[in-house]
Amino acid sequence: MVGVLQWLRGHLAKSQKLLRLLQEHTVRLACFILFLAAFIFLLVGLSLPIIKPIMVIKVSAINSVDPVSNAITELQFGVWGVCALSILNGVRAQEACYGLQLGYTVPTSILSLVGFSSKLADVANTTLLTILVLHLVNAALSTVALVLSLLLRSHLVTTIGLIVATISAVISTAVFAANVALVVGVRNNVNSLFPGCDFAVSFGNGLWMVLAAVLLTWIAVIMLSAQRCFCRSVGRRPKPKAPRSVISEKNSMEKVLF
């Protein structure tokens, strides 16, 4: 019987060490995941024309017959501007970028041709500007969550880090959904805006980067939640009971005093 109890105690001690080791690796992995998410959000926030290979939307002209050398055949939209490209036989002939500017302004000439009112255009510009700004907000929130995850030594810091990471995950999910809706809206209306032309609207690589960052952020939220539950279970662990001999000595001393 004594041997069984000793074996159980040793097994419990090993399991506690394993849990602590798993906790340390979970914290490190969560920090690394938050670092990757913050870095990806930052890259998307500094997309075209700052980082030209990263774009949100790509609009390409298709079925063009013998285009001239200065004809615009592709538009690439980023957070800070747009680049117009002239591509001949798969070779980039010319490139002109518009920016750095946060947000886009629809010219009144295009509005009059399409039939949109200026108020509707202002609402669209404000909505688009909000979506673009939230890319940078995601990068900032992910950075704050990363810093807090490096200081997971108390219940308060763990809770704050989990709240910040959750807010970042929710906002990034909303931004990704808004980007998808934006691309789908442009794809459905580009041919009606420019009758007689044939355009192909596709998702930019920045959108898939946002999706990867969203998934990483939610994984970090799950890990931080597990870390918080572990901290709470450790904090609520009952204190070890005093031996019976000590209790009996206290009782005998109290009887002697009385």
LINMO-V679946 format. One line per field, one symbol per residue. phi: phi as a letter, one per 30 degrees, with the letter a starting at -180 (. if undefined). psi: psi as a letter, one per 20 degrees, with the letter a starting at -180 (. if undefined). burial: # if it has 16 or more other ideal C-beta (glycine too) atoms within 10 Angstrom, else .. A space follows every 10 residues. Layout:
# LINMO-V679946
phi = ???
psi = ???
burial = ???
This chain:
# LINMO-V679946
phi = .ddddddddd dddddddddd dddddddddd dddddddddd dddddcdecd cddcbcbbcb dchdchdddc ddcacbcbdc lbcccccchi cddbabccld adjbcddddd ddddjddddd dddddddddd dddddddddd dddddddddd cdcbdddddd dddddddddd dddddddddd ddddddddcd dddbdicbbc cbdddddddd dddddddddd dddddddddd dddddcdddd dddddddddd dddddddd
psi = ghhgghgggh ghghhghhgg ghgghggghg ggghggghgg hgghhkapjg nhiprgqpoq prkpomqrhj poippppahj aqppqopokj pogqppqoap poqqppqhgh ghhhjqqhgh hggggggghg gghhghgggg hhgghgghhi kmirhghggg hggghgghgg ghghgghhgg hgghgghhih hhhnqiqoqo prprhhghhg gghgggghgh ggghghgghg hhhhhjpqqp qqqhggghgg ghghggg.
burial = .......... .......... ..#..##..# #.######## ########## #..####### #......... ..######## ###.###... ......#... .....#.... .......... #......#.. ##.######. ######.### .#.....#.. ##.######. ###.##.##. .##...#... ........#. #.##.##.## #.######## #.##..##.# #......... .......... ........
